[in-house]
């Protein structure tokens, strides 16, 4: 049998990425950040001039996903954020989107990826084209004839367009070294994301989150739990272990979103499945330690946390009531999500078009079951216009928003991709579990998080040997 592959971690990349995170935090709301942004764009353009499009696309993706989104500051009433990703051009369109399109124009028109059943990334590309085309076509019809929300039509059209542009950039410039560069960057990015968050705490960089103040967190930090799955394959296990433990402790102590507990649970399940399917995994003591931590943090044991973490953990645990068919005892935030899903699924089952293709971009659902009106829908739920009209053009989480916009047909495509990527994450490349963390929880949610998902799922195409053995 072949031994399990070992992953080297570049300390120089950790340093470079950490530096980018730190500078982005310092200049986040300061116009002087434009100087740093100009330097980044010139650096990418330098590789374009040298006709080294693989490096140009690599650093373009790195500068994008290490940026901060305007959404991180929206509750703080900050309109402008000065980084590579977020500097606005007009409306919702940023300069980075236009530059991405420019890179696509100067890229090859050929797809330099192996077209076979093992290439999930190309399959995802095809599915996103289908979902985007149907969403736009039905959305246009709805805007003109069905009183759709044009601002949401623009938002979702922009989301899928930007995601597809970057998928195309990676596919068209995959000429030998780009895939390896991206794969080698993933663990340093996860480690640097924690370093960046530590700096934000020390620097006192806080943003508003609902009724709480939360330390600024970069988009990649939501996925640091992926490093748990890399532990058996890395040479420097101490570095990765310290990163994971530090991230867990920081999340518990300074606050987290509810997605943290969901992601931790999903990674924990993937870890157990890895154990069941792979006889060659060594260092099982580390595996069991991590597994116990995951179980403790996500179980119903009466662990007491404070502040936002306590609130989100309680919300997560309250979802147990869904199993018993009682949603009245679910906390407000997950209640709104469950109630939205109930209404969307009811409408889909009653309308053949909604069932298959959804309503399209800008489409909405209504509270026909009268369950949403039982809670306060303000303060982060839905804006007043949607509530007054009883028309809701958005919903939280993939299992609500995808059936709304793309029907159960689009949802089936997403679920199929999740299954394929989960198998890859367990058997071949741990980065495949990003399919669970992004596609299952956060699709259509945030363009920046979407780009992180694209980068990591593209990197999962890199061939690793886990020493997988079928029983």
C-alpha positions in Angstrom: 0.0 0.0 0.0 1.1 3.6 -0.7 1.7 5.8 2.3 -0.5 8.8 3.0 0.8 12.0 1.2 2.5 14.7 3.2 1.7 18.4 2.8 4.4 21.0 3.3 3.4 24.4 4.6 5.2 27.4 3.3 6.1 29.8 6.1 6.9 32.6 3.6 3.3 32.3 2.3 2.0 32.4 5.9 4.0 35.6 6.5 2.9 37.3 3.2 -0.8 36.4 3.6 -0.8 37.5 7.3 0.8 40.8 6.2 -2.0 41.3 3.7 -4.7 40.6 6.3 -3.1 43.0 8.7 -2.7 45.9 6.2 -6.2 45.4 5.0 -7.5 45.7 8.6 -5.4 48.8 9.3 -6.6 50.7 6.2 -10.1 49.2 6.0 -11.9 52.5 6.3 -9.0 54.8 5.6 -8.7 56.3 2.1 -4.9 55.8 2.4 -5.7 52.1 1.7 -6.1 53.1 -2.0 -2.2 53.3 -2.1 -2.0 49.6 -1.1 -4.7 48.7 -3.5 -3.0 50.4 -6.4 0.2 48.5 -5.6 -1.7 45.2 -5.6 -3.3 45.9 -9.0 0.0 46.9 -10.5 1.6 43.7 -9.2 -1.1 41.6 -11.0 -0.8 43.7 -14.1 2.9 43.2 -14.1 2.4 39.5 -14.6 -0.2 40.2 -17.3 2.4 42.2 -19.2 4.9 39.4 -18.8 2.3 37.0 -20.2 2.4 35.0 -17.0 -1.4 34.7 -16.6 -1.1 31.8 -14.1 0.6 34.1 -11.6 -1.6 37.0 -12.5 -4.8 34.9 -11.8 -3.2 33.4 -8.7 -2.4 36.8 -7.1 -5.7 38.3 -8.3 -7.5 35.5 -6.4 -5.3 35.9 -3.3 -5.8 39.7 -3.2 -9.6 39.2 -3.6 -10.2 36.6 -0.9 -7.9 38.3 1.6 -9.9 41.5 1.4 -12.8 42.6 3.7 -16.3 42.9 2.3 -18.4 46.0 2.7 -21.0 43.7 4.3 -18.7 43.3 7.3 -19.1 47.0 8.0 -22.7 47.7 6.9 -24.1 47.7 10.4 -21.4 50.1 11.4 -22.7 52.5 8.8 -19.5 52.5 6.8 -20.1 53.0 3.1 -16.6 52.7 1.7 -14.1 50.0 2.4 -10.6 50.4 0.8 -9.2 47.1 -0.3 -8.7 45.1 -3.5 -12.1 43.6 -3.6 -14.4 46.3 -2.2 -13.6 49.6 -3.8 -16.8 50.6 -5.6 -17.1 51.8 -9.2 -20.8 52.3 -9.5 -23.6 51.0 -7.4 -22.9 47.4 -6.4 -20.2 47.0 -9.1 -16.7 47.2 -7.8 -13.5 48.0 -9.7 -12.3 44.4 -8.9 -15.3 43.0 -10.9 -14.3 45.0 -14.0 -10.6 44.0 -13.6 -11.7 40.4 -13.3 -13.5 40.7 -16.6 -10.4 42.3 -18.1 -8.3 39.3 -17.0 -10.9 37.0 -18.5 -10.7 38.8 -21.9 -6.9 38.5 -22.0 -7.0 34.9 -20.9 -7.0 32.0 -23.3 -10.4 30.9 -24.6 -9.5 27.2 -24.1 -10.3 25.2 -21.0 -7.1 23.7 -19.7 -8.6 21.1 -17.4 -9.0 17.4 -17.8 -12.6 16.7 -18.9 -13.6 13.5 -17.2 -15.8 12.2 -14.4 -13.1 13.0 -11.8 -13.2 16.7 -12.5 -16.0 18.1 -10.3 -14.9 21.7 -10.9 -15.9 21.6 -14.5 -19.2 20.0 -13.6 -19.8 22.8 -11.1 -19.0 25.3 -13.8 -21.7 23.8 -16.0 -24.3 23.7 -13.3 -23.7 27.3 -12.3 -24.2 28.4 -16.0 -27.5 26.5 -16.0 -28.7 28.1 -12.7 -27.5 31.5 -13.7 -29.1 31.5 -17.2 -32.5 30.3 -15.9 -32.3 32.7 -12.9 -31.7 35.7 -15.2 -34.2 34.7 -17.9 -37.0 34.1 -15.4 -35.9 37.2 -13.4 -36.2 39.4 -16.5 -39.8 38.1 -17.1 -40.6 38.7 -13.5 -39.3 42.2 -13.3 -41.4 43.3 -16.2 -44.6 41.3 -15.5 -44.6 40.0 -11.9 -43.5 42.9 -9.7 -40.1 41.3 -8.9 -37.6 43.3 -6.9 -35.1 44.8 -9.4 -32.5 45.4 -6.8 -32.4 41.7 -5.8 -32.4 40.7 -9.5 -29.2 42.8 -9.8 -27.7 41.4 -6.6 -28.2 37.7 -7.6 -27.2 38.3 -11.2 -24.0 40.0 -10.1 -23.3 37.1 -7.6 -23.5 34.3 -10.1 -21.8 36.4 -12.8 -18.7 37.2 -10.6 -18.5 33.6 -9.4 -18.6 32.2 -13.0 -16.0 34.8 -14.2 -13.5 33.5 -11.6 -14.3 29.9 -12.4 -13.5 30.7 -16.0 -10.3 32.4 -15.0 -9.1 29.3 -13.2 -10.2 26.9 -15.9 -8.6 28.9 -18.7 -5.3 29.4 -17.0 -4.9 26.0 -15.6 -1.7 25.3 -17.5 0.5 23.3 -15.1 1.5 25.4 -12.1 -1.7 27.3 -11.2 -3.4 24.4 -9.5 -0.4 23.5 -7.4 0.1 27.1 -6.4 -3.5 27.4 -5.3 -3.4 24.1 -3.4 -0.1 25.0 -1.6 -1.7 28.4 -0.6 -4.7 26.9 1.1 -3.2 25.9 4.5 -1.1 29.1 4.7 -4.3 31.1 4.0 -6.2 29.3 6.9 -3.3 29.9 9.3 -2.8 33.5 8.2 -6.6 34.1 8.6 -6.2 33.3 12.3 -3.1 35.5 12.6 -5.2 38.3 11.0 -8.0 37.8 13.5 -5.6 37.9 16.4 -4.3 41.2 15.1 -7.9 42.6 14.8 -8.4 41.7 18.5 -5.2 43.3 19.6 -5.8 46.3 17.3 -9.4 46.7 18.7 -11.0 46.5 15.2 -14.7 46.0 16.1 -17.8 46.1 13.9 -21.5 45.9 14.7 -23.2 42.5 14.5 -26.9 42.8 15.2 -27.1 44.1 18.8 -23.5 43.1 19.6 -20.1 44.4 18.8 -17.8 41.8 17.2 -14.2 41.9 16.3 -13.6 42.0 12.5 -13.1 38.6 11.0 -11.9 38.0 7.5 -13.9 35.8 5.0 -11.5 32.9 5.2 -11.7 32.5 9.0 -15.1 30.9 8.6 -13.4 27.9 7.1 -10.4 27.5 9.4 -12.0 24.3 10.7 -10.9 22.7 7.3 -7.4 22.6 8.8 -8.6 19.8 11.2 -9.0 17.5 8.2 -5.5 18.3 7.0 -3.9 17.2 10.3 -3.1 13.6 9.3 -1.3 14.8 6.1 0.8 17.7 7.2 4.4 17.5 8.3 4.1 20.4 10.8 1.3 19.1 12.9 2.1 21.4 15.8 1.6 24.5 13.7 -1.8 23.3 12.3 -2.9 22.1 15.8 -2.1 25.5 17.4 -4.0 27.2 14.6 -7.1 25.1 15.1 -7.1 25.4 18.9 -6.4 29.1 18.8 -9.3 29.6 16.3 -11.6 27.6 18.5 -10.7 29.5 21.6 -10.9 32.9 20.0 -14.3 32.0 18.6 -15.6 30.9 21.9 -14.2 33.8 23.8 -14.8 36.8 21.5 -17.9 35.6 19.7 -19.0 33.8 16.5 -21.8 33.4 14.1 -24.1 30.4 14.1 -22.3 29.1 11.0 -19.2 28.3 13.2 -21.1 25.6 15.1 -22.6 24.2 11.9 -19.2 24.1 10.1 -17.6 22.5 13.2 -20.2 19.8 13.2 -19.8 19.1 9.5 -16.1 18.8 9.7 -16.5 16.5 12.7 -18.7 14.2 10.8 -16.3 14.2 7.9 -13.5 13.3 10.3 -15.4 10.3 11.6 -16.2 9.2 8.0 -12.5 9.5 7.2 -11.7 7.1 10.1 -14.3 4.6 8.9 -13.1 4.6 5.3 -9.3 4.8 5.7 -7.2 2.2 7.5 -4.0 4.0 7.0 -4.7 7.2 8.9 -2.0 7.6 11.5 -1.8 9.7 14.6 -5.2 8.6 15.8 -4.6 10.3 19.1 -4.9 13.7 17.4 -8.0 12.4 15.6 -9.7 11.4 18.8 -8.7 14.7 20.6 -10.2 16.8 17.8 -13.3 14.5 17.7 -13.9 14.9 21.4 -13.5 18.7 21.1 -16.1 18.8 18.3 -18.5 16.6 20.2 -18.2 18.7 23.4 -18.7 22.0 21.5 -21.7 20.8 19.5 -23.5 18.5 22.0 -26.4 19.5 24.2 -24.2 19.5 27.3 -24.8 22.5 29.5 -21.6 24.4 28.7 -21.8 28.1 29.5 -20.4 30.7 27.1 -20.9 34.4 27.2 -22.2 37.0 24.8 -22.7 36.3 21.1 -21.2 32.8 21.3 -23.7 31.8 24.0 -26.6 33.2 21.9 -25.5 31.4 18.7 -24.8 28.1 20.5 -28.3 28.3 22.0 -29.8 29.0 18.6 -28.0 26.0 17.2 -29.1 23.7 19.9 -32.7 25.0 19.6 -32.9 23.4 16.1 -33.4 20.1 17.9 -37.1 21.0 18.2 -37.5 20.6 14.4 -37.0 16.9 14.8 -40.0 16.8 17.1 -42.2 18.8 14.6 -42.3 21.8 16.9 -40.9 25.1 15.6 -42.4 27.3 18.3 -39.6 26.7 20.7 -36.8 27.5 18.2 -34.9 30.7 18.8 -35.9 33.7 16.7 -33.1 33.7 14.1 -33.3 30.0 13.2 -37.1 30.2 13.5 -37.2 32.7 10.6 -35.0 30.4 8.5 -37.2 27.4 9.2 -40.4 29.3 8.6 -39.1 30.7 5.3 -38.2 27.2 4.2 -41.7 26.0 5.0 -43.3 28.7 2.9 -40.9 28.3 0.0 -41.3 24.5 -0.2 -45.1 24.8 0.1 -45.2 27.2 -2.9 -42.8 25.0 -4.9 -45.0 22.0 -4.3 -48.0 23.8 -5.5 -46.5 25.4 -8.7 -44.8 23.1 -11.3 -42.6 26.0 -12.6 -41.4 26.9 -9.1 -40.8 23.2 -8.3 -38.4 22.7 -11.2 -36.8 26.1 -12.0 -37.7 28.4 -9.1 -38.9 32.0 -9.4 -35.7 33.4 -10.9 -33.6 36.3 -9.6 -35.7 39.0 -7.9 -38.5 36.5 -7.3 -40.1 36.3 -3.8 -42.1 34.0 -1.6 -45.1 35.0 0.7 -46.0 34.0 4.2 -49.0 31.9 3.2 -48.6 29.6 6.2 -48.8 32.7 8.6 -45.7 31.5 10.5 -43.4 34.4 9.8 -45.8 37.0 11.2 -45.5 35.3 14.6 -42.1 36.8 15.2 -40.4 40.2 14.9 -39.0 40.3 11.4 -37.0 43.5 11.9 -33.4 43.8 13.3 -31.7 41.6 10.8 -34.7 39.6 9.6 -36.2 41.3 6.6 -36.5 45.0 5.7 -39.8 46.8 6.3 -40.8 46.9 2.6 -40.7 43.1 2.3 -42.8 42.7 5.5 -45.4 45.3 4.5 -45.8 43.8 1.1 -45.7 40.2 2.4 -43.2 39.6 -0.4 -39.8 38.2 0.6 -37.2 38.1 -2.2 -34.4 36.6 -0.1 -33.9 33.8 2.4 -31.1 32.6 4.7 -29.1 29.5 3.8 -28.7 27.4 0.7 -31.6 25.1 1.4 -33.9 28.1 1.4 -32.5 30.5 -1.2 -31.7 28.0 -3.9 -35.2 26.4 -4.0 -36.5 30.0 -4.0 -34.4 31.2 -7.0 -33.7 28.0 -8.8 -36.3 25.5 -7.6 -35.8 22.0 -6.5 -34.0 21.4 -9.9 -31.2 23.8 -9.0 -31.2 22.5 -5.4 -30.7 18.9 -6.7 -27.7 20.1 -8.7 -26.2 21.7 -5.6 -26.8 18.6 -3.5 -25.2 16.4 -6.1 -22.1 18.6 -6.1 -22.0 18.5 -2.3 -22.1 14.7 -2.4 -19.3 14.5 -5.0 -17.1 17.0 -3.1 -17.8 15.3 0.2 -16.6 12.0 -1.2 -13.5 13.7 -2.5 -12.9 15.3 0.9 -13.0 12.0 2.6 -11.1 9.9 0.1 -8.7 12.1 -1.9 -8.4 15.8 -0.9 -9.6 17.4 2.4 -10.4 20.6 0.6 -13.4 18.9 -1.0 -15.2 19.4 2.3 -15.5 23.1 1.3 -18.4 21.8 -0.8 -20.2 21.1 2.5 -19.2 24.4 4.2 -19.9 26.7 1.3 -22.4 25.1 -1.0 -24.6 23.7 1.8 -24.7 26.7 4.0 -23.7 29.9 2.2 -24.5 29.8 -1.5 -25.9 33.1 -2.9 -25.0 34.7 0.5 -21.9 36.8 -0.1 -19.7 37.2 -3.2 -16.4 37.3 -1.3 -17.3 34.0 0.6 -18.3 32.6 -2.8 -14.8 33.4 -4.2 -13.2 31.7 -1.2 -15.3 28.7 -2.0 -14.3 28.7 -5.6 -10.6 29.0 -4.8 -10.6 26.1 -2.3 -12.8 23.8 -4.5 -10.6 24.5 -7.5 -7.6 23.6 -5.3 -9.4 20.3 -4.3 -8.7 19.1 -7.9 -5.0 18.7 -6.9 -4.4 14.9 -6.6 -3.6 13.7 -3.1 -3.2 10.0 -2.1 -4.8 9.3 1.3 -3.9 5.7 1.1 -7.7 5.0 0.9 -8.6 1.4 1.1 -12.0 0.0 0.3 -13.3 -2.4 2.9 
